[in-house]
Amino acid sequence: MKNLTAIIPILFIILFMADCQKKDETKLSQELILDENPHGEKIIIYQMMTRLFGNKNSTNKPWGTIEENGVGKFNDINNKALASLKELGITHVWFTGVIEHAVIRDYTEFGISLDDADVVKGRAGSPYAIKDYYDVNPDLAENVQNRMQEFEALIERTHQQGLKVIIDFVPNHVARNYISDAKPAGVKDLGEDDDTNKAFDPNNNFYYVTDQAFKVPQDYQALGDNTFPTKDGMFEENPAKATGNDVFNASPSINDWFETVKLNYGVDYQNDRATHFESVPDTWLKMTDILKYWAGKGVDAFRCDMAEMVPVEFWKYAVTEVKKVNPEIIFIAEIYNPDAYRNYIETGKFDFLYDKVQLYDTLKNIIQDKGSTANLTGIWQNLNGINKNMLRFLENHDEQRIASPDFAGEAENAIPAMLLSATMYSGPVMIYFGQEVGETGAGAEGFGGEDGRTTIFDYWGVPAHQKWMNDGAFDGALLDEKQKGLRKFYKDLLNFTKSSSAIANGKFIDLQPLTKEDESGASNKCYAYIRSSSDESLLIISNFSSDNNHQISLSIPSDLSTILDGSSFKLQQVLGDPHELNNKSFKTGEELQFNLPPLEALIFKLNKDE
């Protein structure tokens, strides 16, 4: 659906800083964006690392085994847990690491082949080294034999709570020892019919390094030592397959995705990236069938890993085919190249894309005093027409925790950024489990080192999250007052965001002054905008500074009286610490003085003053 954009006349927005030197009236050329939401509701995603979410074990031994450090199960995500997420304001739960991936633990008694530690990262393995697209991770099951039934029961519980289910689809690469023991009758395995004598063939599922055997990186120390019996440096793969991050030789480095092999979608990377799409490549057919398989189990959305490493033509084919089965299913692309955004939306048919390299990176820089709020205007302008398609976040499994020293140091330092991420446009907003209670990601877990992230490779407990989990009560009773306050902020923000028509479907009007930085720095630390729908208008203001008050003089120009359906308003505060302008009446063009303490995040309804 095309975004509807109306250009309004030049708006004169007077934005003075009381703690700055006196300035002339600022003239701003603005665009009024009708942020039409194709899904109607504001989508709010809660990502969990499924193996960590329900783990009550707090041992946290580096490189610890599943027996030492424990693991969360599908059954740990019970109705109490899901009801708590619904109460938080969540609409969709992303269960990360569900599909079976390479692991160290021996499950051969259940018909699952043994993995070689030479090509498994960490004790628990990477959830992005898929071993069987038609099965689930046996680590997550109480009864391994019934692992699929346990996941299907989780889907049903989630739906009963009024929540939608998201899982990962990893299309670019698989584990080096990929073999499906759970594939449906009549389905051929990836690579089963490949001609391994050819480096490339359009209907091969893999790329090959002919006449050479794969070599495990010499400096890879699996499990932190050499004690595991399958760790012998002699993993056999002959001929070698190309590595997942486009390494077309037999000797990837330790910094490559050496535990994975790249799938072949009909692109000959070593011959000018020539494409062979004259007939539908075999990999397209196999991967589309996999998507249909999971859609048939009630999965509501797919988060597609490294989507831009797969040709956009495949996505057009696959998304179209899957939506014939379920027109409401949602596709989310992990993508980092802004030049490709519109192509993956318009041609590739994706519903939503990651907004990492623009909004996330800009907000992180502002929080770390490396950037300015003045840079935010350029982001929505650059994404004009597709803002509704952008998924915003401050944490996910790849990024550093907000509360870590590597990001903000304190979870509260990102409150203004979280407000903006949730309310700036109608596209989805996502939080990562533990974010809402200030998890720091501390600890060198094993393969996941001391990097400010929560490991995706190791068995581990997540301390702040475990306090909220409270041994399975999921009531937050063990949280300290600061953590309870932070979670209340998230709850209030997400629930208001979910219920607001202005945020879900409204216009966006940027009130940021296009002025040079002043002495106080307020023009680099404060940001204000309006969201307005036919039945609701909001004024949203933040101070990103963690240590300075800012005084802002703001007048909403009379040009907006028709857009806001009136010229006289009363401010009704709906989020933030009580403000002196709450319940104050004003007219468009009238100057209002806003005192913004450090890290203030405010939302006011602009109610017509009858």
ABEGO torsion letter per residue (X at the ends): XBBBBBBBBBBBBBBBBAABBBBBBBBBBBBBBBBBBAAGBBBBBBBBBAAAAABABAAGBBGBBAAAAEBBBAAABBAAAAAAAAAAGBABBBBBGABBBBBABBAAAAGBBBBBAAABBEAAEBAABBABAABBBAAABABAAAAAAAAAAAAAAAAAAGBBBBBBBBAABBBAABBBAABBBGBBBBGAABBAABABBAABABBBBBGBBBBBBAABBBGGBAABAABAGABBBOBBBBBAAGBABABBBAABBAABBBBBAGBBAABGGBBBAABBBAAAAAAAAAAAAAAAAGBABBBBBGAAABBAAAAAAAAAAAAAABAABBBBBBBABAAAAAAAAAAAGBABBBBAABAAAAAAAAAAGABBAAAAAAAAAAABGAAAABBBBABBAABBBAABAABAGBAAAAAAAAAAAAAABABBBBBBBGAAAGBAGBEBAEABBBAGBBBAABBBBBAAAAAAAGGGAGAGAABBAAAAAAAAAAAAAAAAAAABAAAAABBBBBABBBBBBBAAGAAAABBBBBBBBAABBBBBBBBABAABBBBBBBBBBAAAAAAAGEABBBBBBABEBBBAABGBBBBBGBBBBBBBBBGBBBBBBBBBBX
